[in-house]
Amino acid sequence: MQELYISAHTCRDEAGRSHTFQYFLLQSESVYENRLCKDYGVMVRASEAEQVRIPHITTDHDRIVNLLSLLKTHGVSPAHLSDVIEDWL
């Protein structure tokens, strides 16, 4: 599985502390209906110790790029990534 860095976003929490989140595209290959195809997921990292990976979300590249854009725009943290993906699906 490849991890491709997309971008970072810095925001402040309610206490005024700054947090920087990094967003990655996860790319792998899977067999679907006897065909080899690329599938995509995402990873959000706040630090090496705090990161969440969700692979195999979609085979649609444009859709995953749009999702990553939304995650960055809204400053989604690793702690909230699973909930956001569940709602997005």
Salt bridges, closest charged atoms under 4 A:
GLU3 OE2 - ARG53 NH1 2.22
ASP13 OD2 - ARG17 NE 2.87
ASP13 OD2 - HIS19 NE2 2.89
ASP39 OD2 - HIS56 ND1 2.78
GLU48 OE2 - ARG45 NH1 3.55
